[in-house]
Each structure stands twice: as structure tokens, then as C-alpha cells.
């Protein structure tokens, strides 16, 4: 049994969420091991209070660029060399993550068969995975290759921090309309249509974006105004969550079943919410995640339009109607 285990998954938000159940399985199989997670500073708060992880080793990738980068990189390399784990598991599957495993001095380095950029050259053991599978399933297979077994599905997400001057009552809907991927975000006209369709209920708009929109009276625009842990709290406290395919959507899928994930061009079987009770929007239709295996034409896509708001708003209104009035 290894006494020191290194988890390498620096980013992104959704991928970190997807790794949590695999790490929980590794902890179950190695109750006395010292587990360290290599993660980017911006996502490290997601590990707050996680009993499956003993230490966090920050990988401030953004600091290792430009003038003065060597002065910051070399001390980090020295610290990483001191980790000396018995086994390192590369959940990122890229050259830099495999290199981190090598720098750490790990006695064994485990990775996945779909790893890229020549990272497999660093591995001492490769777990066979199907790249068409959901990330959670692929990561479980890597955990299994280390001797872990899936006993339960556990997403160790922190409670989060309540935003200042924000009341949980009356009940509200969280709308996350922004994503980095091309054509994954929804426009201002669609945001306004959601606010109109859900009025007078509060609609809390969250996320990061340089775009602005004229917020109506029932809309609370918190764009660019929440920390990661405040976002987690809002997703937990919401009566319903509507989100495009994004990292925050995966956080929501881990903490609530009252979720609609909007997929314009992505295949929800691979990158959708890992939650059978959640709902998917695709090509103008709504599906339960549990029914995706029998669905057809999921690889095709189109934009999300104002006309698509109604059925999703109806689901949100039903969830709101079940909330206490005070």
C-alpha cells in the first residue's frame, strides 16, 4: 500500500470536479496514505475541507511566463522535488502534467491511454480508457488501475460562502449563460427572455464575461462579482440552475438535481452533467441524463434561441413552486 500519493489535476474547473469521485475512491482504498493534489491556485478553493486530500500543492502556471519566470519556476521545482510520492496519478494527461509527476520523484507514474503530447512516455503504467466515455468514468478507470474500487459516488464539494448582502429567501433561479468555448454562450436577448419568463421570481446571473445587458427588476446581475466559493454557495442554494456547458454547470450537477444544462454543439454524453436526474437541452429538445443512451442525433447542434426558453422556464417555475415562502 502506498504511503504517499500524488494527484495531478491542475485544471480546469469542470475537470477538477470530475476528478473528485476518483480521488474519493483512492482515499477509500488507502485510508492511511498521505494524499497531495497538484492544482492551479484559482481552483484550489474547491478542495477546501476535502477529507480525501491531506495537502494541496499549488501549480501557479500563470506565474511561469514572461520576464522573471525562471526566478519563480526554479523554487517551485525544488519544492515539487521534495514531494517524493510512492505513486503519482496523472489525471490531466498532458506533457506538463506528466513532467510534474516526473519532477516529483514518484516511484510509479500512472496515466490514461488517451493522454496527449507524448505524456505516456513518462508513465510506468497505463490505464485503458475509452475517450468517448464521460470524464468521470475515465478517471475512475485510472483510480482502479492504482487498486481503488468504486464503492460510492462522492463529490466532495465545499458548502461555499454566502455572498455579502445576499439573502437566500425568497427562492431564486441561478442562470449561468457564459462559457469560453465557441458558440456555447447565450446572448443578452436570451438572458432577458429568461428573466421575463421567470418574473417575478429572482433570476441571479453569474459567471465571467465582458458583455453587459440591461438587467430587469427581478434580475440580480452578479457577473464578475463572485468568488468561486460564493458561486458554489449560490448553486447549492438555488431552487433551480440553468447553465450552458461549462465548469459551473458541472459544479451544479454535483450539488443539485434541479439543473438544465444547455448544449449547443457539444455531445452531452461525453461532457454533460454526471447526474442522471439532471436535464439536458439539445437541438430544441429536453432529455433526462438517464435517457441519453437511447437518444439520437446528439452530435448535431444548433444555437439556443429565445423560442427555446419556455420549456426550461416551466421546469424552473415548478421547482420554485415547491420552495417555502419564508
Secondary structure, 3 states (H helix, E strand, C coil): CCCEEEEECCCCHHHHHHHHHHHHHHHHHCCCCEEEEEECHHHHHHHCCCCCCCEEEECCHHHHCCCCHHHHHHHHHHHHHCCCCCEEEECCCCHHHHHHHHHCCCCEEEEECCCCCCHHHHCCEEECCCCCCCHHHHHHHHHHHCCCCCCCCCCCCCCCCCCCCCCCCCCEEEEECCCCCCCCCCCHHHHHHHHHHHCCCEEEEECCCCCCCCCCCCEEECCCCCCHHHHHHHHHHCCEEEEECCHHHHHHHHHCCCEEEEECCCCHHHHCCCCCCCEEEECCEEEEHHHHHHCCCCCCCCCCCHHHHHHHHHHHHHHHHCCCCC
